[in-house]
Amino acid sequence: RVKVKEAELEGRTKMISEQEKKTHSIQNRLFLLLLSQLKKNPNEIPDGFTQADIDELRYELDRIDA
């Protein structure tokens, strides 16, 4: 019975890990899409974002580039 529970937990852990990988991949693609949008139109704030969001993103990008 304990082995069955361990197998169930391992299966759930694997499913969660795969879901986290998918989520991370989607986040990366959305981030790259946002970056390309900002490069094309640096003065335009994309829908769903505030000027503070964009300023924070630019600050983080400048830190990465430095």
N, C-alpha and C positions, 0 to 999 in steps of 0.2 A: 504493500500500500504506500509506503514511503517512496519507493522507487517511482511509482506512478505519479505521485505529487511532484517529485523532482523533475520528471520528464515533462509534466505539464508546465512547470515553472520555466524550464529551459526553452520550451516552445514559445511561451509568452514573451520571454526575454528576447528571443530571436525575432519575433514579430515586432516588438517595440523597437529593436535596433534597426530593423529594415525600414520601419516607418520614419524613424529619426533621420536615416540616411536620405530618404525621399524628401522629407521636409527641408533638410539642409540643402539639398540640390535645388529645390524650388526657390528657396531663399536666395541662393547664389545667383540663379538666373534672373530673379526679380531685381536684385541689386545691380547686376550688370546692365539690365534694361534701363533702370533708373539712371545709372551713370551715363549711358549713351544718350539718353534723353537730355540730361544736363549739359553734355558736351555740345549737342546740336543747338539747344536753346538755353544758354546759361542764365538768362534773365527770366525765364518762364518757370513758374512753380507747378509741377505736375499735380493733377487732381489727387486729393487725399493727403497732401503734404502741406506743411506750413513753412513759412520762411525760416523759422527756428530749426525745423527738421533739416532743411537744405543747408543752413549754416553749420549745423553740427556735422552733417555728412562731409561737407567741404573741409571742415577742421580736421576730422579723422583722416581724410584722404591726404591732406597736407602733411600730417604726422607720418603717414605711411611712406610718402614720397621723400620725406626729409632724411 
